[in-house]
């Protein structure tokens, strides 16, 4: 049996064995105020590395192949903060939550009624390090169960307190066998958890698994991840920042190569710098061969193809387009991934014009466009000793290597 949604009502319909996992939406709860942290901003909007805590959490789902879409549930005063934190990710429009976590989860689920996904994952925005394995295990459990909870077994000895003379004292040791620490994302078949939340209005349940339990749904336990921590206190945030600083990044390298022939004109533009010459470079855009090679190298580092994919030469809109457009687009894609440019190395290959007198201007030009230090940009030139098309003075070639840093 399965549940289906019809104009806000719940109806039961027969369904063959084996639940259809054709659609999943991640619902991220980001409406809390985080008062225990004591910061001016809610903790989900505080910086963690070079992006907000919320963006870390959202990217964990947006980048997962099994997630069709992501929606964030926010506080009524947080729309601008949310938009800034999630800019460029292309998520569903955020919706406003309620005064409690439980009510925010219900309102988030209600906002998905018109979409009616098969399954939903509900996640706390304050858990920025959700991993793909936990997501996959939680979703897999929904093939056999209506709800799934990632958790880690309790390994510490547990004590229950008592008070003596106004001070906390050890009352008893609690048996830890069979105890687990619940995490998110918690997974559910959508119609069933929506019905469970509608039936739990007015209660004070601490998580969505508890709502499912209250409705009589079986909740499967799946292995969570010790790294999937929740940021609650300032110490938690410090540990999360230390984790990022300790090396939760990877370096990626891309290469770019471009060629443009000479045509009529009286100057060439290389890396945004105009150089007087008795010819000009020709091409569909402004033919800045250096910038084209760098842009392709950046796109290659993040596996985003090349300039021709993003700006097809068959599209008349890009005829004569400044190459700055292509370069800044590639850099913006790196930034949207939470990455940064570590180094650019460009080699210009030509017999003329002479590059050396303009090298420093080119470095400053590229660094300025990308907002990076000039010391991260290397530009040099070489000839082919009179060999080939560059040796014959028919055009200029450029070869670039880009190194970027991306969060893992």
N, C-alpha and C positions, 0 to 999 in steps of 0.2 A: 504494500500500500504506500501511497505518497500523498502529500498535501499539495494543493494548488491554490492560487490566489485569484479571486474574482471580485473586482470592485470593492476591495477592502474586506471581504468575507473569506473565511477559510472553508474549503470543501475537501472531502476525501475522495480520491480517485484511485482506481486500480492501476498498477504499473508492473510490468514484467520484472522478474528477478534481475538484480544488478542495477544500481542507480546510475542514471545518465549524468556524467560530469561535464556537460557541454558548456557551462558558463559559471564563472566564479568572480565575485567582486570582493575586494578587500575594503573593509570599513575601518578607518583609523579614528579613534576617539581622541580628540585634541581640545576638548572644551574645558578641561580642568584648570585651576588657577595655580596649583603647585605651591601652596602657602608654606609647606614645611621647608621648602628650599630657601625661602626668605629673599628671593630676588625680585627686582622691579618688574621683570617680564615673567609671564608664565613659562615654566621650564621647557615646554616644547618649542619655544621660540628663542631660547638661549643659543649662542653659538657653540658648536662642537666641531673643532677643526675649522674649516672654512665654510661651513654651512650650518643651518639651524638643526637642532635635535629632530624636529618634525621632518625635515627633508631627508635625513638619514633613514628614518623609519619608512617614509613613503617610497624612497628609491628601492628599498628591499623588496617591495611588492611590484612597483612599476616595471622593474627589470626582470621579473620572474615570468617565464613563458606560460605558466598555468593560470596566471591572473589576467582576466580580461579587462578589468578597470579598477580604479581606486577612487574612493570617496572619503573625504575628511569631514568629520563632525566637529564644529568649532564653537567657541563662545560667541555671544552676540556682539561683542565689541572687538573681535579679533579678525575681521575679514581682511583688512589691509595687511596685517601681519602675516596671515596665512598666504595671501597672494604673493607677497614678497618672498616668503620662505619656499614656495613651491613653483616659482616662476619657471616656465618653460617645460614643465613635466607633462603637460597635457592631460591632467586628471579630470575626473568629473567635477562639476561645480560643487563647492563645499556647501554643507547645510548647517543650520544652527541647531545646537543641542539644547538640553534642558538643565535643570538645577542640580541633577545628580548624574553619576556615571550611568546608572541603569536607565534613566530617562533619555540620556543622550544616545545610548545604544538603540533604544526603541525608536526614537525619532529618526536615527540614521537608517534603520531597517525600513521604516515606513516610507522613507524617501526612495527606496529601491523597488517599491511595489510595481511601478510602471515598467521597470526593467525585468523584474521577476527572474533573477539568476537562479540557477540550480543550487548553488552553494554560496556561502559567504564566510569570510574570515574576519573576525573582529579583533582588532589589535590596539594596544595602548600606545599613544604617540610617544610616551616617555621611555619606550624600549627601542632605542635607535639601532641596535645591532642584530635585528632579526636576520636569520640566515636562510638560504634557499633550502637546505636540508630539512629544517623544522617545518617550513611551509609545505614541502612535498610530503612529509610524513603525515602531517595533519590532514591534508587533502586526501591522501590515500586511504586513511581510516574512514572517511565518509562514504566509501564504497560499500562498507558493511555496517556502518553505524550512523545514527542521525546527528551525532555530535562527537567532537574529538578535542581533547585537551592536551597540549604539550606540557610536560612537567619534568622535573628532575627529582630523584629520590632524596629525602633528607638524610644527610650523613653526619650532622652534628648531634651530640647528645642534647636532649631538650629538657628544660627545667620549667616547672610551673611555679610562679612566685607566690609568696604570702607576705603579709606585712606584720612586722613586729617592732614595736616602739617607733612607728612612723617610718621605718626604713624597709625596703624590699628585702625579703629573705627567701631562701630556697624552700619551697613547700614540698615538692615531690619531683621525681624524675619521670618524665613521660616516655613511654615506649615509642620508639621511632620506627619500628618495623611497619611497613605498609603506608608510611606517610610520604607525601610528595609535595613539592613546591610548585604551585601552578604558575604558568607563564601564558603569554599570548604570542601569536594569534590563536584564538580558539575558533574551531571550525564547526559549521553547522549546515544542514540542509535548510535552505532559506525559509521556505514556507513554515517549517516546523519551529524554527527559533522565533520567527515573527509571531506565530500563534502563542508561543510560550511567553514572550515579552508582553503581549497584549493581556495575557492572563495573570501577569505578575505586577501590573500597575499598582502602585501604592505600597509595595513591599520594599524592603531595604536589603537587597541581595548584593554580594560583593563582586561577583563577576557573572559573565554570561553563561558559564557552565553551571553555576548555581541556579540561574533562571531555567536552564534546560532540566536540571535535576528536579526542580520544583514542579515542572510540567510532566514528570515521569519519563523523560527521555533518557535512554542509555548514553553515557558519555564515555568514550574510549580514551584511555591514557596512552599517549605516544611519547617517545623520548624527546625531551626538549634539548636545550643547549645552555651550558653554564655561562657562556658569553652573552646570552640574550638577557642582559640585566635591565632592571627598571631603575630609572633615575628618579630618586625621591628626595635625597638630601644633597647638600653642597659637597659632601664627601663622595657621594655617588657620581656627581658631575666631574669632580676632579679625577676620579679613577677612569671615567670614560675618556676624558681628555688625554690622560696618560696612555691609555690603550692606543689611541690614534697616533700619538706622538711616538709610540714605541715601534710603529712600523706596519700598521694596518693599511698599507698602500702598496701599489705596484707601479713599476716604471714600464711604460710602453713606448716603442719606437716605431716611427713610420718614415717612409721615404717618398720623395716626389721628384718627378722629372718632367721638364717641359721644354718645348722648342718653339721659337717664332722666327719667321723669315723677315728679311729687310724689304722695305718698300719705299715709296716716295715719302719724303718728309725732311725735317731739319732738326729732329731731336728724338732720343729714345727715353722712355721712362722705365727705370729699373728700381724696384723696391720703393716706389713712390717718389723717386728723385729724378727730375728731368735733366738729361745730359745732352748738351748741344752735339749734333752729329749731322753728317750729310745725308743720312737716311733715317727712317723710322721703322719700328717693328709693326707688323700687320697682324691682325687677328680679329676674331669675332667681338671680343671685348676691347679693352685698351692695350692688350698685348704685353702687360708687364710680366715678363717671363719669370722673374725672380719671385714675385709674390705668388704666381700660380704654382710654382714648385713648392714653396713653403706651405701654401694652403693644402695642397695634395698630401704633403708629408703629415700635417696635423690630422687630416681626415683619415689617413692610413693608420696613424697611431691609435685611433679609437674605432677602427674598423667601420668607417662611414663612407667607403667608396672614394670617389674623386669629385672634382669640381663639375665634371660633365653630368654627373648624376643629380647634383643639387641645382645646377644652372645649365640646363641642356642648351647646346649651341643652336639647336633647331628652333628655340623659342626666341622670337624677335625682341622680347622684353630685355634681353641681356646684351643686345648689340650695343657696343660702345660703353658697356657698364664699367665703372672704375673697378680695378682689381681689388681695391680696398674692401669692396662689398664681399668678395669671395673669401678673402683672408679673415675678415672679422666674423663672417658666418662660421668658418671652421673653428676659430678660437672660441666662439660662443658655444658651439657644440661641446667642446672640451669642458667649458665652465659649467654647462648644464649637467654634465656627468659628475660634477663635484671635483673636477680635475684642475690641474695647473700646468703651465708650460715650464719645463725645466731648462731646455736648451734648444736653440735652432742653429743649424749649420748649413749655410748656402754656398755653393760654388757656381760662379758664373763662367761659362766657357765661350770665349770669343777672341778674335784677333783685335777688334776695335769695337767701340771706343775704349779708351783706357779706363779701367775701373778704380784703380788705386786712389786717384784724387777725390773720389766721391764715396769711398768706402765708409768713412765715419758718418757721413750724412745719411747713407742708406741704413746703417745700424740704428741711428737715432730715429729714423722714420719708422722702421719696422717695430722697434721697441715701443715707440709712442702709440702706434695703432693698437698694439696688443696689450698695453699697460704692463709691460714687464721691464726689468732692468736691462740697460744696454749690454751689460756684461753677460747676459744670457743669449745674445745674438752674435753669431760669427758669420761674416761675409768675406769671401775671398774670390779671386779670379785666376783663371789659367787659360792657356792657349792649347791648340792641338798641333803646334809647330807647322802650320800651313796645311795640315791634312784634313780631309773631309769637308763638309759643307761649312762648318765654322771657320776652318782654315782658309777656305775660298772667300770668306767674307759674305756668305749668303744669309747668315742669321746668327742668332744667339741661342745657346742651350743653357739650362740651369738644372742643377741637381741639389736637392735639399734633404736633410735628415732632421726629424723633430723628435724630441724626447718629452713625454708628458707623464705626469704623476696622477694616478687615478685611485680612488678609494676601492678597496677590495670588497 
